[in-house]
Each structure stands twice: as structure tokens, then as C-alpha cells.
Amino acid sequence: MRALEELPNTTKDRLLPIVHLRPWVGSHRLENATGRIAEAYGDRRVVIAMGEREQPNERPVHAELATLRQPAHGFREWCSFFEQNDNYIPAMQFSPEVPEEEAQIARLFGLERGLVVIIERPAFGFMGVIARRVGERTGGGQGVCFVIDFGIASRDHLQVAAVATGYINTIREHAPAAYVALSASSFPDSFVGVSDQPIYERRLFDTMANTDRLIYSDRGSARVERQTGGGGQPAPRIDYPLFDLWDFYRSDDLVGFPGYQQQAINVMAGGNWNPALRVWGTQMIERTAAGDMSAIGSPQKATAARINLHLQLQTFYGAPGDAEDTDEDWSG
């Protein structure tokens, strides 16, 4: 969320984030999570989806999220949540209780804010059924965006593009007016011996022959599988995104802040460093290289800097002048 918060206002105005509701660290109640979204993004439109189930916990936010997941009365609580938050664009929830799911679709669509349908890999076999249910209740997909989430982006983007084309055709058979977004993440799990890697999700999108009402989406450079901890602190690493490539700078000997500082110095000395990209992630790397221990000194801060840079570049993909056209103050 910090990476999103620190984006330039011009970028926020162009970007439509999908935020999955979860009991984030420090969120005692659901209002803490929604307050954090407002702090980061103001009153701009944000797509809100239900996050995956968490381990049971005694914090009130867990009970509140469980209530929002209940399909009773057409997901009444979920729909009411959006009625109380005017700038949230709803993402529907799925349920084996078909009448409840269908009632939810109709009620959320009736808010006239648009509707997002996120279909992850386990549900790909039901693509046609989902598209038909949505299409029948939204005027053929008016104001609807289907997000086809492939999860891990494959290196074989040509094969995936062929599969994606079939799914898009299936959706448009039932919801011809709908938009479709292709989403995935190619961010690796291991960095030993890896200095760079193409952004395969961008290659996938660029391979698509027909981009009419097709939207690029990705996971903001986050991994598909959430990290569960354990195994000790990872080696200090700073990732530097480009339009189509990741550069990885990993310390094999230094630990703690000295490791991050050395890698920040290496990033700035590398051939791909762009000092004209004046965003928060750039500043964090510069401060780290200069020895500011309040900048990047942990995996969490390194991740926030990477995501901030990645979102800036992908929002203005292929237009370096626009990506560099920022005039912002950073909060540090």
C-alpha cells in the first residue's frame, strides 16, 4: 500500500488498482483497512475484491470479513459494504449457491459503478458459465470487466496468448460489451544466479492480436504465492524494473543495511539506471546508496520501492517521457 500511496497524482489518476480485502497487519477492524486505502488513494475509484481466507484469529476484522463472505440474501452484507463506500467499484464473489450469486450480480450492477469479475486459474473451466450468468444480468456486459488471472506468467507467452484468446472469445460470446483484462505475475521466487528476467506478463499482452477492449493488468510485481515467513532473512536485494525487464541486484556477502547500500550503489552504476524517473522508488534507492539507514534496509522497504517503480512504468508503458513527467513531493 505504501508503494501505491507514494505514486504521483497523475499516475493515480490513470491507474485503477484492485485491492483484496485482508486483515492486514495492524488492522484491528475493517475500518482500519478501508482507512488505509483512503490514506493511500484518496477518494479515487478503487476496485475492491474479497481476499483469500486467513487463519482464524480473534481480531474483530476477521469476523467482519467472514460476515462479508456470507452468500445469504444475495451476499447482502457484501453489497451493503459497497453501498456505504461510494468510490469502491465492486468485484463479485462466487458461490455454489447459484441464486445468491445471481442476486449479488444484479444488485452490484444496479449500483451503476461497473462490475469486476476476477476469474483465477481454478475457475477457468467455468469461464462460459460465469460469463453467461454475468452477461444475462448486465445487459451483455455493459460496464463489466472480466479479469483473467493466470497466476504465474509462463515463459511460453505465445501458447498462453492462444489460450487467452479462446477465453476472451468465450466471454464475449455471452458478454459482448465487456472489457477483459489479462493478469499474471512473472516475478521469481529464487534469485540465486539470476541477474535479470523479462516481464513475461507484458510480453503476453503485447502478443495479443486483437486488443479491442483488452486491458493490461498484473499483480504489481508481487509474487503469486504469499510468503509465509521462516528460513531467516533473505539476502539483501534491490530490484530495478524497466518497461519490459527486471534487473536484480543481490548481495552474496554483506548482510543488513550495508548489503542494501552496496546494491543500491550497484543499481545506480548500472547501465539501466534512469535518474530522470523522479518517483519515490528512485529516491529510496538514491537515499540508500547515500547511506540513509531510514531508506531501504529490509525486504519490505525494498519491495515497496520496486512496486512503486513498476507501477509508474507500466502505467505509462512505452512512453518514457510521460513516465518521467512528475513533479511530486515524497513523504520519505
KAVEN-V257072 format. One record per backbone hydrogen bond with DSSP energy under -1.0 kcal/mol. NH is the residue of the N-H (numbers start at 1). CO is the residue of the C=O. E is the energy in kcal/mol with one decimal. If there is no record, write none. Layout:
<<NH;CO;E> <NH;CO;E>>
//
This chain:
<<5;1;-2.6> <6;2;-2.0> <7;4;-1.3> <12;8;-2.2> <13;9;-2.0> <14;11;-1.1> <15;11;-1.7> <19;47;-3.2> <21;49;-3.1> <24;22;-2.2> <27;24;-2.5> <32;29;-1.4> <34;30;-2.3> <35;31;-2.0> <36;32;-1.7> <37;33;-1.8> <38;34;-2.0> <39;35;-2.2> <40;36;-1.9> <41;37;-2.5> <42;38;-2.4> <44;41;-1.5> <46;87;-1.8> <47;17;-2.5> <48;89;-2.4> <49;19;-2.6> <51;21;-1.6> <61;28;-1.8> <62;59;-1.5> <64;60;-2.2> <65;61;-2.3> <66;62;-2.1> <67;63;-1.9> <68;64;-1.7> <69;65;-1.2> <70;67;-1.1> <75;71;-1.8> <76;72;-2.1> <79;75;-2.6> <80;76;-2.5> <81;77;-1.9> <82;78;-1.3> <83;79;-1.8> <84;80;-1.4> <85;82;-1.0> <88;85;-1.7> <89;46;-2.9> <91;48;-1.5> <92;116;-1.9> <98;96;-1.4> <101;97;-2.0> <102;98;-2.8> <103;99;-2.2> <104;100;-2.1> <105;101;-2.2> <106;102;-2.1> <107;103;-2.2> <108;104;-2.9> <109;105;-2.5> <110;106;-1.6> <111;108;-1.3> <112;109;-1.7> <115;143;-1.9> <116;90;-2.5> <117;145;-2.6> <119;147;-3.1> <123;120;-2.3> <124;121;-2.0> <126;123;-1.9> <127;124;-1.7> <130;126;-2.7> <131;127;-2.5> <132;128;-2.3> <133;129;-2.3> <134;130;-2.5> <135;131;-3.0> <136;132;-2.4> <137;134;-1.0> <140;135;-2.7> <142;138;-2.2> <144;141;-1.9> <145;115;-2.5> <146;179;-2.6> <147;117;-3.0> <148;181;-2.9> <149;119;-2.6> <150;183;-2.8> <153;185;-2.4> <157;155;-2.0> <160;156;-1.9> <161;157;-2.2> <162;158;-1.6> <163;159;-1.9> <164;160;-3.0> <165;161;-2.2> <166;162;-1.5> <167;163;-1.9> <168;164;-2.7> <169;165;-2.3> <170;166;-1.9> <171;167;-2.5> <172;168;-2.5> <173;169;-1.2> <175;171;-2.7> <177;140;-2.7> <178;175;-1.8> <179;144;-2.7> <180;213;-2.3> <181;146;-3.2> <182;215;-1.9> <183;148;-2.6> <185;151;-2.4> <194;191;-1.9> <197;246;-1.8> <199;244;-2.1> <200;198;-1.2> <203;199;-1.5> <204;200;-2.5> <205;201;-1.8> <206;202;-2.5> <207;203;-1.2> <208;205;-1.1> <214;211;-2.0> <215;180;-2.8> <217;182;-1.7> <219;184;-1.1> <222;219;-1.7> <238;249;-2.5> <240;247;-3.3> <242;245;-2.9> <246;197;-3.0> <247;240;-2.0> <248;195;-3.0> <249;238;-1.9> <251;236;-3.0> <260;256;-1.5> <261;257;-3.1> <262;258;-2.2> <263;259;-2.0> <264;260;-2.4> <265;261;-2.2> <266;262;-2.1> <267;263;-2.5> <268;264;-2.2> <269;265;-1.4> <273;270;-1.0> <277;274;-1.5> <278;276;-1.6> <279;277;-1.8> <283;279;-2.0> <284;280;-2.5> <285;281;-1.7> <286;282;-2.4> <287;283;-2.8> <288;284;-2.0> <289;285;-2.5> <290;286;-1.7> <291;288;-1.5> <292;287;-2.8> <295;292;-1.7> <302;298;-2.1> <303;299;-2.4> <304;300;-2.1> <305;301;-2.2> <306;302;-2.2> <307;303;-2.8> <308;304;-2.2> <309;305;-2.1> <310;306;-2.7> <311;307;-2.8> <312;308;-1.7> <313;309;-2.2> <314;310;-2.7> <315;311;-1.9> <316;312;-1.2> <317;314;-1.1> <319;316;-2.2> <323;319;-2.3> <324;320;-2.0> <326;324;-2.0>>
//
